[in-house]
Amino acid sequence: MSASLYEIVELSNGEVVLQRADENGEPLVSIRFSAESLSFMRDGKFDVAKAMIEAGMEVAGDLAEMPSDDWAEEADMELYGNQTLH
């Protein structure tokens, strides 16, 4: 099995996406910032998007290693528990 290469790029519409480097398919992750949030980040938009993608990949890796019973319980808590993320 060959390893896939991924890249983080900014599209012409301003979205920052994670996509496979060797394919033209749909992005795996897409991040769009509001005008208000962009005014706070200034030139750091790409750095913030990269950190968000890295954090998401870390959590996805943790979930992939978690036994399926534990994952289902955690997913239920996310769906039906407190819906506020701080």
N, C-alpha and C positions, 0 to 999 in steps of 0.2 A: 504494500500500500504506500503510495507516495504522499508526502506531506504537502498540504496546501499552504500557499503564501497569501497573506492578507495585507491590505493596505488601508490606511485611513486617508480619505481625500475630501476636499471641499468641492461640491458641485457648483455649477454656474448659478443655481438658484439660492446659494448660500448654505444649503444643508451640508453637514459633515456626516460622511457615511463610512462604514466598515464594509469592505467588499473583498471578494477573492481577487487576487492580483491577476490571475490568468483567465478570468471569465468576464463576460459582459452582462451577466444576469442581474437580478434584483439585489440590491444591497442587503447585507445581513442585519445591519443596524443603521438607522437614520436618525440624526439629531437636528432639530430645528430650534433655534433660539428666537425668542421674541425681541422686538426692537428695544424694549425696556431692559431686558437682560443683557443685550449687546452693549448698551450704553454703560453698564457697570463693568463689563469685561474688557472693553476697549480692544486692544490687540491680542488678548488672551483667549479668544474664542476657540482656537484650535487646541490649545493646551487644556482647556476645560473639557472639551469634547473627548480628547484623548484620555483624560483621567476618568471620565464617565464610562467610556468603552472598556478601559482596563479593569475598572471596578466590576462592571457587569460580567466580564469574562471570568474574573476570579470567583464570583458567586456562582456562575454557571458551572465552573469546574468543581466547586464544592458540592453543588447539587448532584452532579454526575457521579461523584464518589460516595454520596449518601445512600444507604440502603433504601429501597423503594418504599418501605413502610414509613420510615422517618420522613422521607420527602413528601409523601402524600399528606402526612399530618401537618407538616410545615406549610404546604400549599393550601390546605384547608384553613389554617390560621390566617394566611395572607388574604384569602378570599372572604372569609366570614368574620375575621377579627377586626381590630381597629384599622380603619381605612386611612388614617392620617400618617403621613411619612414626614418626619422632621429631620 
